[in-house]
Amino acid sequence: MADGFTVFQGDAAESMEYFRTLKFNVPKRCNPADFFMKALNIKYPKQQDDIDKLELLNRSYRFQLDKRIEVDNKLIKLD
């Protein structure tokens, strides 16, 4: 979560690669919890870089969610 928004939903093992695809600099040898605390941190009052980060995270999450829903709809035939 970032600023109250869900920004990733899935297996923990997939989370680091997901954030790499969003161009976050994920060190090869790091504690995932430390990385997420730093990467998802939002400063208050919000600066433009915080707003940009939130927009990227929310847009990417919605895209990921829409893809999963589309796949699920193909697997489940609703009449």
N, C-alpha and C positions, 0 to 999 in steps of 0.2 A: 504494500500500500504506500501511496505517496499523496500527501495532502488529503487523505480520506478517500482516495480513489484506488480501486483495484487495478494494478498494472501488470500482473502476471498471474496466471492460473494454470497449473499443470504440475508435472513431476518435478521435484526438487533437482533431480539429476539433469533436467533440461534447462533449468533457469539460467545458469551461467552462459550457455551457448545462446540462449534467447537474447540476453543483454549484449552479447558480442555482436549479434546481427543488427542491433540498434546503434552500433558504433560506440558503445561504452568501452572504455579502456579497462578490460578485466585482466588483472595480472595472472600469470599462469599458476603461481603458488601463493594463493591467498585464502584466508578464511572467508567462505561465502557470506557468513553473517556480517563480518566487518565490511566487506565490499558493499553489500546491500544497504547497510546503515549509512555509508558515505554516499553512495550513488543516488539513493532515494531521498536524501536530505533536502528539505526546502527551507530557505532562510525567510524570516519574517522581519520587516515587511518584504513581500516578494519583489525580487528584481526581475528584469526582463529575461535573464538566463534561466531563472526558476520557472517563469511562465512558459518559456520555450520548451524546457525539459518536460513539464507537465503535459503540454500539448502533444509532444512526441510520444510520451508514454501512454497517454489515453488513446491517441489515434492508433498506435500499434496494437494496444490491447483489444480495441474494438475490431480491428482487422483480423487478429488472431481468433477472436471469439466468433466473428462472422464466418470464417473458414470452417471452424468446427461445427457450427450449426448447419452449414451447407452440406458437409459430409454426413452428419447425422440424419438430415432430411433425406438424403439419397439412400441411406441404409434402412430407414423406417418409411414405409409407404403409408401415408395418411390419406384415407378416402373420405 
